[in-house]
Amino acid sequence: MGISFRGVGTSEHLDQLVAILSHLDCMRRKCRNIAMLEAAELQSTLQQVIH
């Protein structure tokens, strides 16, 4: 008996990842220096997807 993977939450996580990437791209366009982006905001956004 193997572990079955039904893809629970996969599409949801993919949607969140796409939203994050879109958000980052939007921020990058508004801010010429990507180093000025708030690291804490990026970290919290990524942690929401992971958990």
mmCIF file as Biopython writes it, N, C-alpha, C and O atoms, coordinates in Angstrom:
data_model
#
loop_
_atom_site.group_PDB
_atom_site.id
_atom_site.type_symbol
_atom_site.label_atom_id
_atom_site.label_alt_id
_atom_site.label_comp_id
_atom_site.label_asym_id
_atom_site.label_entity_id
_atom_site.label_seq_id
_atom_site.pdbx_PDB_ins_code
_atom_site.Cartn_x
_atom_site.Cartn_y
_atom_site.Cartn_z
_atom_site.occupancy
_atom_site.B_iso_or_equiv
_atom_site.auth_seq_id
_atom_site.auth_asym_id
_atom_site.pdbx_PDB_model_num
ATOM 1   N N  . MET A ? 1  ? 0.845  -1.198 0.000   1.0 0.0 1  A 1 
ATOM 2   C CA . MET A ? 1  ? 0.000  0.000  0.000   1.0 0.0 1  A 1 
ATOM 3   C C  . MET A ? 1  ? 0.879  1.247  0.000   1.0 0.0 1  A 1 
ATOM 4   O O  . MET A ? 1  ? 1.629  1.495  0.944   1.0 0.0 1  A 1 
ATOM 5   N N  . GLY A ? 2  ? 0.778  2.003  -1.041  1.0 0.0 2  A 1 
ATOM 6   C CA . GLY A ? 2  ? 1.548  3.230  -1.122  1.0 0.0 2  A 1 
ATOM 7   C C  . GLY A ? 2  ? 0.738  4.423  -0.658  1.0 0.0 2  A 1 
ATOM 8   O O  . GLY A ? 2  ? -0.471 4.336  -0.447  1.0 0.0 2  A 1 
ATOM 9   N N  . ILE A ? 3  ? 1.416  5.511  -0.508  1.0 0.0 3  A 1 
ATOM 10  C CA . ILE A ? 3  ? 0.754  6.748  -0.112  1.0 0.0 3  A 1 
ATOM 11  C C  . ILE A ? 3  ? 0.136  7.382  -1.351  1.0 0.0 3  A 1 
ATOM 12  O O  . ILE A ? 3  ? 0.822  7.631  -2.343  1.0 0.0 3  A 1 
ATOM 13  N N  . SER A ? 4  ? -1.145 7.635  -1.286  1.0 0.0 4  A 1 
ATOM 14  C CA . SER A ? 4  ? -1.806 8.249  -2.442  1.0 0.0 4  A 1 
ATOM 15  C C  . SER A ? 4  ? -1.782 9.762  -2.303  1.0 0.0 4  A 1 
ATOM 16  O O  . SER A ? 4  ? -2.050 10.314 -1.236  1.0 0.0 4  A 1 
ATOM 17  N N  . PHE A ? 5  ? -1.460 10.405 -3.392  1.0 0.0 5  A 1 
ATOM 18  C CA . PHE A ? 5  ? -1.432 11.872 -3.406  1.0 0.0 5  A 1 
ATOM 19  C C  . PHE A ? 5  ? -2.529 12.355 -4.330  1.0 0.0 5  A 1 
ATOM 20  O O  . PHE A ? 5  ? -2.490 12.126 -5.539  1.0 0.0 5  A 1 
ATOM 21  N N  . ARG A ? 6  ? -3.499 13.019 -3.753  1.0 0.0 6  A 1 
ATOM 22  C CA . ARG A ? 6  ? -4.640 13.466 -4.544  1.0 0.0 6  A 1 
ATOM 23  C C  . ARG A ? 6  ? -4.544 14.932 -4.935  1.0 0.0 6  A 1 
ATOM 24  O O  . ARG A ? 6  ? -5.473 15.490 -5.520  1.0 0.0 6  A 1 
ATOM 25  N N  . GLY A ? 7  ? -3.434 15.540 -4.613  1.0 0.0 7  A 1 
ATOM 26  C CA . GLY A ? 7  ? -3.262 16.938 -5.000  1.0 0.0 7  A 1 
ATOM 27  C C  . GLY A ? 7  ? -4.080 17.901 -4.160  1.0 0.0 7  A 1 
ATOM 28  O O  . GLY A ? 7  ? -4.467 18.969 -4.635  1.0 0.0 7  A 1 
ATOM 29  N N  . VAL A ? 8  ? -4.341 17.536 -2.926  1.0 0.0 8  A 1 
ATOM 30  C CA . VAL A ? 8  ? -5.129 18.405 -2.053  1.0 0.0 8  A 1 
ATOM 31  C C  . VAL A ? 8  ? -4.381 19.705 -1.799  1.0 0.0 8  A 1 
ATOM 32  O O  . VAL A ? 8  ? -3.264 19.699 -1.281  1.0 0.0 8  A 1 
ATOM 33  N N  . GLY A ? 9  ? -4.992 20.797 -2.159  1.0 0.0 9  A 1 
ATOM 34  C CA . GLY A ? 9  ? -4.397 22.101 -1.906  1.0 0.0 9  A 1 
ATOM 35  C C  . GLY A ? 9  ? -3.373 22.534 -2.933  1.0 0.0 9  A 1 
ATOM 36  O O  . GLY A ? 9  ? -2.857 23.650 -2.857  1.0 0.0 9  A 1 
ATOM 37  N N  . THR A ? 10 ? -3.070 21.679 -3.886  1.0 0.0 10 A 1 
ATOM 38  C CA . THR A ? 10 ? -2.032 22.015 -4.857  1.0 0.0 10 A 1 
ATOM 39  C C  . THR A ? 10 ? -2.410 23.226 -5.694  1.0 0.0 10 A 1 
ATOM 40  O O  . THR A ? 10 ? -1.615 24.153 -5.849  1.0 0.0 10 A 1 
ATOM 41  N N  . SER A ? 11 ? -3.615 23.218 -6.230  1.0 0.0 11 A 1 
ATOM 42  C CA . SER A ? 11 ? -4.027 24.345 -7.072  1.0 0.0 11 A 1 
ATOM 43  C C  . SER A ? 11 ? -4.143 25.621 -6.247  1.0 0.0 11 A 1 
ATOM 44  O O  . SER A ? 11 ? -3.878 26.715 -6.745  1.0 0.0 11 A 1 
ATOM 45  N N  . GLU A ? 12 ? -4.539 25.478 -4.994  1.0 0.0 12 A 1 
ATOM 46  C CA . GLU A ? 12 ? -4.638 26.650 -4.117  1.0 0.0 12 A 1 
ATOM 47  C C  . GLU A ? 12 ? -3.263 27.258 -3.895  1.0 0.0 12 A 1 
ATOM 48  O O  . GLU A ? 12 ? -3.094 28.475 -3.960  1.0 0.0 12 A 1 
ATOM 49  N N  . HIS A ? 13 ? -2.276 26.398 -3.632  1.0 0.0 13 A 1 
ATOM 50  C CA . HIS A ? 13 ? -0.922 26.899 -3.426  1.0 0.0 13 A 1 
ATOM 51  C C  . HIS A ? 13 ? -0.369 27.502 -4.702  1.0 0.0 13 A 1 
ATOM 52  O O  . HIS A ? 13 ? 0.355  28.497 -4.656  1.0 0.0 13 A 1 
ATOM 53  N N  . LEU A ? 14 ? -0.702 26.911 -5.841  1.0 0.0 14 A 1 
ATOM 54  C CA . LEU A ? 14 ? -0.240 27.443 -7.116  1.0 0.0 14 A 1 
ATOM 55  C C  . LEU A ? 14 ? -0.831 28.829 -7.340  1.0 0.0 14 A 1 
ATOM 56  O O  . LEU A ? 14 ? -0.139 29.741 -7.792  1.0 0.0 14 A 1 
ATOM 57  N N  . ASP A ? 15 ? -2.111 28.982 -7.023  1.0 0.0 15 A 1 
ATOM 58  C CA . ASP A ? 15 ? -2.755 30.290 -7.163  1.0 0.0 15 A 1 
ATOM 59  C C  . ASP A ? 15 ? -2.072 31.321 -6.276  1.0 0.0 15 A 1 
ATOM 60  O O  . ASP A ? 15 ? -1.861 32.461 -6.688  1.0 0.0 15 A 1 
ATOM 61  N N  . GLN A ? 16 ? -1.727 30.917 -5.056  1.0 0.0 16 A 1 
ATOM 62  C CA . GLN A ? 16 ? -1.063 31.844 -4.143  1.0 0.0 16 A 1 
ATOM 63  C C  . GLN A ? 16 ? 0.322  32.199 -4.648  1.0 0.0 16 A 1 
ATOM 64  O O  . GLN A ? 16 ? 0.759  33.344 -4.525  1.0 0.0 16 A 1 
ATOM 65  N N  . LEU A ? 17 ? 1.017  31.217 -5.220  1.0 0.0 17 A 1 
ATOM 66  C CA . LEU A ? 17 ? 2.348  31.476 -5.752  1.0 0.0 17 A 1 
ATOM 67  C C  . LEU A ? 17 ? 2.270  32.455 -6.920  1.0 0.0 17 A 1 
ATOM 68  O O  . LEU A ? 17 ? 3.080  33.376 -7.023  1.0 0.0 17 A 1 
ATOM 69  N N  . VAL A ? 18 ? 1.301  32.250 -7.788  1.0 0.0 18 A 1 
ATOM 70  C CA . VAL A ? 18 ? 1.112  33.158 -8.921  1.0 0.0 18 A 1 
ATOM 71  C C  . VAL A ? 18 ? 0.799  34.560 -8.417  1.0 0.0 18 A 1 
ATOM 72  O O  . VAL A ? 18 ? 1.294  35.545 -8.966  1.0 0.0 18 A 1 
ATOM 73  N N  . ALA A ? 19 ? -0.026 34.653 -7.369  1.0 0.0 19 A 1 
ATOM 74  C CA . ALA A ? 19 ? -0.374 35.953 -6.803  1.0 0.0 19 A 1 
ATOM 75  C C  . ALA A ? 19 ? 0.863  36.638 -6.230  1.0 0.0 19 A 1 
ATOM 76  O O  . ALA A ? 19 ? 1.042  37.845 -6.390  1.0 0.0 19 A 1 
ATOM 77  N N  . ILE A ? 20 ? 1.713  35.864 -5.566  1.0 0.0 20 A 1 
ATOM 78  C CA . ILE A ? 20 ? 2.941  36.426 -4.999  1.0 0.0 20 A 1 
ATOM 79  C C  . ILE A ? 20 ? 3.857  36.927 -6.103  1.0 0.0 20 A 1 
ATOM 80  O O  . ILE A ? 20 ? 4.386  38.036 -6.024  1.0 0.0 20 A 1 
ATOM 81  N N  . LEU A ? 21 ? 4.045  36.105 -7.137  1.0 0.0 21 A 1 
ATOM 82  C CA . LEU A ? 21 ? 4.924  36.513 -8.230  1.0 0.0 21 A 1 
ATOM 83  C C  . LEU A ? 21 ? 4.380  37.741 -8.947  1.0 0.0 21 A 1 
ATOM 84  O O  . LEU A ? 21 ? 5.144  38.626 -9.332  1.0 0.0 21 A 1 
ATOM 85  N N  . SER A ? 22 ? 3.077  37.797 -9.125  1.0 0.0 22 A 1 
ATOM 86  C CA . SER A ? 22 ? 2.468  38.966 -9.761  1.0 0.0 22 A 1 
ATOM 87  C C  . SER A ? 22 ? 2.660  40.203 -8.899  1.0 0.0 22 A 1 
ATOM 88  O O  . SER A ? 22 ? 2.946  41.289 -9.404  1.0 0.0 22 A 1 
ATOM 89  N N  . HIS A ? 23 ? 2.500  40.025 -7.584  1.0 0.0 23 A 1 
ATOM 90  C CA . HIS A ? 23 ? 2.675  41.126 -6.642  1.0 0.0 23 A 1 
ATOM 91  C C  . HIS A ? 23 ? 4.115  41.628 -6.671  1.0 0.0 23 A 1 
ATOM 92  O O  . HIS A ? 23 ? 4.362  42.834 -6.682  1.0 0.0 23 A 1 
ATOM 93  N N  . LEU A ? 24 ? 5.064  40.688 -6.684  1.0 0.0 24 A 1 
ATOM 94  C CA . LEU A ? 24 ? 6.473  41.071 -6.727  1.0 0.0 24 A 1 
ATOM 95  C C  . LEU A ? 24 ? 6.802  41.805 -8.020  1.0 0.0 24 A 1 
ATOM 96  O O  . LEU A ? 24 ? 7.557  42.778 -8.012  1.0 0.0 24 A 1 
ATOM 97  N N  . ASP A ? 25 ? 6.240  41.341 -9.126  1.0 0.0 25 A 1 
ATOM 98  C CA . ASP A ? 25 ? 6.502  41.984 -10.410 1.0 0.0 25 A 1 
ATOM 99  C C  . ASP A ? 25 ? 5.940  43.399 -10.416 1.0 0.0 25 A 1 
ATOM 100 O O  . ASP A ? 25 ? 6.558  44.325 -10.943 1.0 0.0 25 A 1 
ATOM 101 N N  . CYS A ? 26 ? 4.761  43.553 -9.823  1.0 0.0 26 A 1 
ATOM 102 C CA . CYS A ? 26 ? 4.149  44.879 -9.732  1.0 0.0 26 A 1 
ATOM 103 C C  . CYS A ? 26 ? 5.006  45.799 -8.871  1.0 0.0 26 A 1 
ATOM 104 O O  . CYS A ? 26 ? 5.227  46.959 -9.220  1.0 0.0 26 A 1 
ATOM 105 N N  . MET A ? 27 ? 5.491  45.274 -7.741  1.0 0.0 27 A 1 
ATOM 106 C CA . MET A ? 27 ? 6.341  46.068 -6.859  1.0 0.0 27 A 1 
ATOM 107 C C  . MET A ? 27 ? 7.645  46.437 -7.561  1.0 0.0 27 A 1 
ATOM 108 O O  . MET A ? 27 ? 8.147  47.551 -7.412  1.0 0.0 27 A 1 
ATOM 109 N N  . ARG A ? 28 ? 8.187  45.491 -8.326  1.0 0.0 28 A 1 
ATOM 110 C CA . ARG A ? 28 ? 9.442  45.733 -9.034  1.0 0.0 28 A 1 
ATOM 111 C C  . ARG A ? 28 ? 9.279  46.858 -10.054 1.0 0.0 28 A 1 
ATOM 112 O O  . ARG A ? 28 ? 10.169 47.691 -10.223 1.0 0.0 28 A 1 
ATOM 113 N N  . ARG A ? 29 ? 8.140  46.870 -10.724 1.0 0.0 29 A 1 
ATOM 114 C CA . ARG A ? 29 ? 7.901  47.909 -11.728 1.0 0.0 29 A 1 
ATOM 115 C C  . ARG A ? 29 ? 7.774  49.286 -11.084 1.0 0.0 29 A 1 
ATOM 116 O O  . ARG A ? 29 ? 8.201  50.292 -11.651 1.0 0.0 29 A 1 
ATOM 117 N N  . LYS A ? 30 ? 7.181  49.314 -9.893  1.0 0.0 30 A 1 
ATOM 118 C CA . LYS A ? 30 ? 6.988  50.592 -9.201  1.0 0.0 30 A 1 
ATOM 119 C C  . LYS A ? 30 ? 8.271  51.062 -8.532  1.0 0.0 30 A 1 
ATOM 120 O O  . LYS A ? 30 ? 8.473  52.259 -8.326  1.0 0.0 30 A 1 
ATOM 121 N N  . CYS A ? 31 ? 9.128  50.118 -8.198  1.0 0.0 31 A 1 
ATOM 122 C CA . CYS A ? 31 ? 10.352 50.445 -7.473  1.0 0.0 31 A 1 
ATOM 123 C C  . CYS A ? 31 ? 11.554 50.041 -8.312  1.0 0.0 31 A 1 
ATOM 124 O O  . CYS A ? 31 ? 11.799 48.852 -8.513  1.0 0.0 31 A 1 
ATOM 125 N N  . ARG A ? 32 ? 12.299 51.012 -8.798  1.0 0.0 32 A 1 
ATOM 126 C CA . ARG A ? 32 ? 13.419 50.704 -9.684  1.0 0.0 32 A 1 
ATOM 127 C C  . ARG A ? 32 ? 14.520 49.930 -8.981  1.0 0.0 32 A 1 
ATOM 128 O O  . ARG A ? 32 ? 15.220 49.131 -9.603  1.0 0.0 32 A 1 
ATOM 129 N N  . ASN A ? 33 ? 14.671 50.165 -7.692  1.0 0.0 33 A 1 
ATOM 130 C CA . ASN A ? 33 ? 15.689 49.444 -6.935  1.0 0.0 33 A 1 
ATOM 131 C C  . ASN A ? 33 ? 15.003 48.360 -6.117  1.0 0.0 33 A 1 
ATOM 132 O O  . ASN A ? 33 ? 14.389 48.641 -5.088  1.0 0.0 33 A 1 
ATOM 133 N N  . ILE A ? 34 ? 15.111 47.111 -6.584  1.0 0.0 34 A 1 
ATOM 134 C CA . ILE A ? 34 ? 14.398 46.013 -5.917  1.0 0.0 34 A 1 
ATOM 135 C C  . ILE A ? 34 ? 14.907 45.795 -4.490  1.0 0.0 34 A 1 
ATOM 136 O O  . ILE A ? 34 ? 14.224 45.172 -3.677  1.0 0.0 34 A 1 
ATOM 137 N N  . ALA A ? 35 ? 16.093 46.302 -4.187  1.0 0.0 35 A 1 
ATOM 138 C CA . ALA A ? 35 ? 16.634 46.171 -2.836  1.0 0.0 35 A 1 
ATOM 139 C C  . ALA A ? 35 ? 15.810 46.974 -1.832  1.0 0.0 35 A 1 
ATOM 140 O O  . ALA A ? 35 ? 15.899 46.736 -0.627  1.0 0.0 35 A 1 
ATOM 141 N N  . MET A ? 36 ? 15.013 47.919 -2.319  1.0 0.0 36 A 1 
ATOM 142 C CA . MET A ? 36 ? 14.197 48.737 -1.427  1.0 0.0 36 A 1 
ATOM 143 C C  . MET A ? 36 ? 12.924 48.016 -0.993  1.0 0.0 36 A 1 
ATOM 144 O O  . MET A ? 36 ? 12.207 48.501 -0.119  1.0 0.0 36 A 1 
ATOM 145 N N  . LEU A ? 37 ? 12.639 46.867 -1.595  1.0 0.0 37 A 1 
ATOM 146 C CA . LEU A ? 37 ? 11.447 46.120 -1.213  1.0 0.0 37 A 1 
ATOM 147 C C  . LEU A ? 37 ? 11.586 45.651 0.234   1.0 0.0 37 A 1 
ATOM 148 O O  . LEU A ? 37 ? 12.677 45.300 0.682   1.0 0.0 37 A 1 
ATOM 149 N N  . GLU A ? 38 ? 10.484 45.651 0.944   1.0 0.0 38 A 1 
ATOM 150 C CA . GLU A ? 38 ? 10.503 45.255 2.346   1.0 0.0 38 A 1 
ATOM 151 C C  . GLU A ? 38 ? 10.683 43.743 2.485   1.0 0.0 38 A 1 
ATOM 152 O O  . GLU A ? 38 ? 9.804  42.971 2.100   1.0 0.0 38 A 1 
ATOM 153 N N  . ALA A ? 39 ? 11.806 43.332 3.026   1.0 0.0 39 A 1 
ATOM 154 C CA . ALA A ? 39 ? 12.090 41.910 3.199   1.0 0.0 39 A 1 
ATOM 155 C C  . ALA A ? 39 ? 11.083 41.255 4.143   1.0 0.0 39 A 1 
ATOM 156 O O  . ALA A ? 39 ? 10.684 40.112 3.921   1.0 0.0 39 A 1 
ATOM 157 N N  . ALA A ? 40 ? 10.673 41.961 5.186   1.0 0.0 40 A 1 
ATOM 158 C CA . ALA A ? 40 ? 9.730  41.404 6.152   1.0 0.0 40 A 1 
ATOM 159 C C  . ALA A ? 40 ? 8.393  41.105 5.489   1.0 0.0 40 A 1 
ATOM 160 O O  . ALA A ? 40 ? 7.767  40.085 5.778   1.0 0.0 40 A 1 
ATOM 161 N N  . GLU A ? 41 ? 7.956  41.987 4.609   1.0 0.0 41 A 1 
ATOM 162 C CA . GLU A ? 41 ? 6.687  41.775 3.909   1.0 0.0 41 A 1 
ATOM 163 C C  . GLU A ? 41 ? 6.773  40.552 3.004   1.0 0.0 41 A 1 
ATOM 164 O O  . GLU A ? 41 ? 5.842  39.749 2.943   1.0 0.0 41 A 1 
ATOM 165 N N  . LEU A ? 42 ? 7.892  40.415 2.303   1.0 0.0 42 A 1 
ATOM 166 C CA . LEU A ? 42 ? 8.077  39.267 1.416   1.0 0.0 42 A 1 
ATOM 167 C C  . LEU A ? 42 ? 8.114  37.973 2.221   1.0 0.0 42 A 1 
ATOM 168 O O  . LEU A ? 42 ? 7.521  36.972 1.820   1.0 0.0 42 A 1 
ATOM 169 N N  . GLN A ? 43 ? 8.806  37.992 3.350   1.0 0.0 43 A 1 
ATOM 170 C CA . GLN A ? 43 ? 8.925  36.798 4.181   1.0 0.0 43 A 1 
ATOM 171 C C  . GLN A ? 43 ? 7.565  36.375 4.724   1.0 0.0 43 A 1 
ATOM 172 O O  . GLN A ? 43 ? 7.235  35.189 4.703   1.0 0.0 43 A 1 
ATOM 173 N N  . SER A ? 44 ? 6.778  37.321 5.205   1.0 0.0 44 A 1 
ATOM 174 C CA . SER A ? 44 ? 5.473  36.973 5.757   1.0 0.0 44 A 1 
ATOM 175 C C  . SER A ? 44 ? 4.544  36.437 4.673   1.0 0.0 44 A 1 
ATOM 176 O O  . SER A ? 44 ? 3.754  35.528 4.926   1.0 0.0 44 A 1 
ATOM 177 N N  . THR A ? 45 ? 4.633  36.991 3.474   1.0 0.0 45 A 1 
ATOM 178 C CA . THR A ? 45 ? 3.800  36.520 2.373   1.0 0.0 45 A 1 
ATOM 179 C C  . THR A ? 45 ? 4.161  35.093 2.005   1.0 0.0 45 A 1 
ATOM 180 O O  . THR A ? 45 ? 3.278  34.263 1.786   1.0 0.0 45 A 1 
ATOM 181 N N  . LEU A ? 46 ? 5.448  34.802 1.935   1.0 0.0 46 A 1 
ATOM 182 C CA . LEU A ? 46 ? 5.887  33.450 1.598   1.0 0.0 46 A 1 
ATOM 183 C C  . LEU A ? 46 ? 5.512  32.457 2.694   1.0 0.0 46 A 1 
ATOM 184 O O  . LEU A ? 46 ? 5.141  31.321 2.396   1.0 0.0 46 A 1 
ATOM 185 N N  . GLN A ? 47 ? 5.602  32.865 3.947   1.0 0.0 47 A 1 
ATOM 186 C CA . GLN A ? 47 ? 5.261  31.973 5.057   1.0 0.0 47 A 1 
ATOM 187 C C  . GLN A ? 47 ? 3.780  31.623 5.039   1.0 0.0 47 A 1 
ATOM 188 O O  . GLN A ? 47 ? 3.398  30.523 5.438   1.0 0.0 47 A 1 
ATOM 189 N N  . GLN A ? 48 ? 2.941  32.552 4.580   1.0 0.0 48 A 1 
ATOM 190 C CA . GLN A ? 48 ? 1.511  32.272 4.494   1.0 0.0 48 A 1 
ATOM 191 C C  . GLN A ? 48 ? 1.246  31.156 3.498   1.0 0.0 48 A 1 
ATOM 192 O O  . GLN A ? 48 ? 0.343  30.343 3.699   1.0 0.0 48 A 1 
ATOM 193 N N  . VAL A ? 49 ? 2.023  31.112 2.430   1.0 0.0 49 A 1 
ATOM 194 C CA . VAL A ? 49 ? 1.843  30.062 1.428   1.0 0.0 49 A 1 
ATOM 195 C C  . VAL A ? 49 ? 2.351  28.724 1.951   1.0 0.0 49 A 1 
ATOM 196 O O  . VAL A ? 49 ? 1.734  27.683 1.724   1.0 0.0 49 A 1 
ATOM 197 N N  . ILE A ? 50 ? 3.482  28.763 2.654   1.0 0.0 50 A 1 
ATOM 198 C CA . ILE A ? 50 ? 4.088  27.535 3.161   1.0 0.0 50 A 1 
ATOM 199 C C  . ILE A ? 50 ? 3.203  26.871 4.209   1.0 0.0 50 A 1 
ATOM 200 O O  . ILE A ? 50 ? 3.087  25.646 4.234   1.0 0.0 50 A 1 
ATOM 201 N N  . HIS A ? 51 ? 2.578  27.665 5.072   1.0 0.0 51 A 1 
ATOM 202 C CA . HIS A ? 51 ? 1.797  27.096 6.175   1.0 0.0 51 A 1 
ATOM 203 C C  . HIS A ? 51 ? 0.364  26.896 5.840   1.0 0.0 51 A 1 
ATOM 204 O O  . HIS A ? 51 ? -0.405 26.425 6.678   1.0 0.0 51 A 1 
#
